Amino acid sequence: MPQLNPAPWLSILVFSWLIFLTILPLKTTAHTFPNEPSPQTNQIANTPKTEPWTWPWH
């Protein structure tokens, strides 16, 4: 039965995984976002002042 002969399929499997593990991670990590986040300053000063509730809880 020729389906049980692993000679051609093993090399195809090994080479495909070598491509997946070497080329694709390089392409994925080279991706950059078009909108880089900018640091926000004065965020603490812009928060509104909150006051505690004075509800009777009894």
Buried (B, 14 or more C-beta within 10 A) or exposed (E): EEEEEEEEEEEEEEEEEEEEEEEEEEEEEEEEEEEEEEEEEEEEEEEEEEEEEEEEEE
